[in-house]
Amino acid sequence: MYKIAVIPGDGIGKEVVPEGIRVLEAAGKRFGIQFQWKFFPWGCEHYLSCGEMMPADGLELLKGYDAIYLGAVGAPGVPDHVSLWGLLIPIRRSFRQYINLRPVRLLRGMQSPLRDKTPDDIDLCVVRENNEGEYSNIGGKMYEGTDQEMVIQASIFTRKGVERVIRFAFELAMTRPKKHLTSATKSNGIVYTMPYWDELFRQISKEYPEVYADQYHIDGLTAALVLHPEKFDILVGSNLFGDILSDLTPALAGSLGIAPSANLNPEHEFPSMFEPVHGSAPDIAGKGIANPIGQIWSGAMMLDHLGYPEAAKAIEDAMQVVLEDGKTKTPDLDGGATTQEVGEAIAEYILR
Ligand SMILES: NC(=O)c1ccc[n+]([C@@H]2O[C@H](COP(=O)([O-])OP(=O)(O)OC[C@H]3O[C@@H](n4cnc5c(N)ncnc54)[C@H](O)[C@@H]3O)[C@@H](O)[C@H]2O)c1
């Protein structure tokens, strides 16, 4: 029996999470996996009524779970840095979820905005550093409101932090047919942290002679990904560069609504967290039309992490069949189905 902490969060998070659970229950039934779901009503509504995104003992409460299944947080009226730093970042950091893994595939039945690109051309995985780098809370403001006003935000790159994410990416590359790892850098403009990143990348690459390792400056890499996504396989980047790449690449695969992510503590010392890449989408929240596939695919990643790759594959296959069949698609994919209908179609296929 797996104890899963569920945080639906805000907006469409509350609509897609039930469909993710429906599909996980179906996979559980087929593969003999049992779940105990515990719901935590944290997020921006909680903040507006209690002044905090989660209770002070929130992390303590989550610690004992096998995994965390999250929808999305964010709402108009609550600044985005409050929702991010009040919930997601404390979970990612306290639980040493130092890998943010985002697979990107152009599934059959999806249309890439890139003319002529087929599923064989877009099959990537972004490995983003998730605990340090440019997203630090070290810095400050001085002489505010005067003509000497200044602000500093420090980037933090530790040897341990850089080595472990790069090594994880090489290990992942080893499992893929192409065995190609690309590092995102910007060592021409950022002259301390990025040459340091590059040096560690070069050193670690010597341990993996089977992997073809190369590096691109982040600006050139974004252009190359749009022009020739078929040239890439695994991409590794710092917190900021990984963040940029993991919005760009799902857009190439057709919709943000299908993109999954895993915040991993690979050593299993703490629970890992699984969430779609998209946010709370206030523009469509409450209409029942959000695409639940990003949430469902994140559930498949959770099963993989818990040691059930076959069950994870069954979910991915069912998503693929429903998309290819084309009858049950949400409006972001030019269909007319509801969030629930897509969840039901995928769950039914798994149990067929
Ligand atoms: N991890 C997270 O919880 C997370 C991630 C990104 C943004 N956010 C927050 O979400 C809020 C909205 O942010 P945003 O508008 O920049 O990004 P968003 O991802 O919520 O929405 C961007 C666009 O994509 C569409 N979209 C997103 N998910 C979809 C889905 N599943 N199905 C169909 N269409 C979908 C939305 O309708 C919108 O037009 C903000 O408060 C932001 O901080 C949270």
PDBQT file of the ligand as one rigid body, heavy atoms in Angstrom, charges set to zero:
ROOT
HETATM    1  N1  LIG A 401       4.093  24.326 -11.000  1.00  0.00    +0.000 N 
HETATM    2  C1  LIG A 401       3.106  25.189 -10.869  1.00  0.00    +0.000 C 
HETATM    3  O1  LIG A 401       2.263  25.043 -10.002  1.00  0.00    +0.000 OA
HETATM    4  C2  LIG A 401       3.029  26.361 -11.799  1.00  0.00    +0.000 A 
HETATM    5  C3  LIG A 401       3.699  26.349 -13.027  1.00  0.00    +0.000 A 
HETATM    6  C4  LIG A 401       3.527  27.436 -13.892  1.00  0.00    +0.000 A 
HETATM    7  C5  LIG A 401       2.722  28.490 -13.519  1.00  0.00    +0.000 A 
HETATM    8  N2  LIG A 401       2.101  28.459 -12.292  1.00  0.00    +0.000 N 
HETATM    9  C6  LIG A 401       1.167  29.516 -11.887  1.00  0.00    +0.000 C 
HETATM   10  O2  LIG A 401      -0.051  29.348 -12.616  1.00  0.00    +0.000 OA
HETATM   11  C7  LIG A 401      -0.671  30.623 -12.811  1.00  0.00    +0.000 C 
HETATM   12  C8  LIG A 401      -0.962  30.817 -14.288  1.00  0.00    +0.000 C 
HETATM   13  O3  LIG A 401       0.267  30.889 -14.989  1.00  0.00    +0.000 OA
HETATM   14  P1  LIG A 401       0.404  30.961 -16.564  1.00  0.00    +0.000 P 
HETATM   15  O4  LIG A 401      -0.901  31.448 -17.135  1.00  0.00    +0.000 OA
HETATM   16  O5  LIG A 401       1.661  31.670 -16.862  1.00  0.00    +0.000 OA
HETATM   17  O6  LIG A 401       0.677  29.451 -17.025  1.00  0.00    +0.000 OA
HETATM   18  P2  LIG A 401      -0.350  28.248 -17.213  1.00  0.00    +0.000 P 
HETATM   19  O7  LIG A 401       0.457  27.043 -17.513  1.00  0.00    +0.000 OA
HETATM   20  O8  LIG A 401      -1.268  28.160 -16.072  1.00  0.00    +0.000 OA
HETATM   21  O9  LIG A 401      -1.208  28.636 -18.531  1.00  0.00    +0.000 OA
HETATM   22  C9  LIG A 401      -0.599  29.050 -19.756  1.00  0.00    +0.000 C 
HETATM   23  C10 LIG A 401      -1.597  28.826 -20.912  1.00  0.00    +0.000 C 
HETATM   24  O10 LIG A 401      -1.691  27.424 -21.190  1.00  0.00    +0.000 OA
HETATM   25  C11 LIG A 401      -3.022  26.971 -21.026  1.00  0.00    +0.000 C 
HETATM   26  N3  LIG A 401      -2.979  25.684 -20.316  1.00  0.00    +0.000 N 
HETATM   27  C12 LIG A 401      -2.173  25.369 -19.268  1.00  0.00    +0.000 A 
HETATM   28  N4  LIG A 401      -2.426  24.119 -18.861  1.00  0.00    +0.000 NA
HETATM   29  C13 LIG A 401      -3.408  23.647 -19.640  1.00  0.00    +0.000 A 
HETATM   30  C14 LIG A 401      -4.109  22.416 -19.696  1.00  0.00    +0.000 A 
HETATM   31  N5  LIG A 401      -3.836  21.397 -18.847  1.00  0.00    +0.000 N 
HETATM   32  N6  LIG A 401      -5.073  22.256 -20.627  1.00  0.00    +0.000 NA
HETATM   33  C15 LIG A 401      -5.345  23.238 -21.492  1.00  0.00    +0.000 A 
HETATM   34  N7  LIG A 401      -4.720  24.431 -21.507  1.00  0.00    +0.000 NA
HETATM   35  C16 LIG A 401      -3.766  24.634 -20.580  1.00  0.00    +0.000 A 
HETATM   36  C17 LIG A 401      -3.725  28.028 -20.176  1.00  0.00    +0.000 C 
HETATM   37  O11 LIG A 401      -5.124  28.038 -20.432  1.00  0.00    +0.000 OA
HETATM   38  C18 LIG A 401      -3.014  29.290 -20.575  1.00  0.00    +0.000 C 
HETATM   39  O12 LIG A 401      -3.609  29.845 -21.721  1.00  0.00    +0.000 OA
HETATM   40  C19 LIG A 401       0.306  31.656 -12.239  1.00  0.00    +0.000 C 
HETATM   41  O13 LIG A 401      -0.137  32.003 -10.954  1.00  0.00    +0.000 OA
HETATM   42  C20 LIG A 401       1.623  30.907 -12.182  1.00  0.00    +0.000 C 
HETATM   43  O14 LIG A 401       2.485  31.366 -11.175  1.00  0.00    +0.000 OA
HETATM   44  C21 LIG A 401       2.231  27.426 -11.451  1.00  0.00    +0.000 A 
ENDROOT
TORSDOF 0
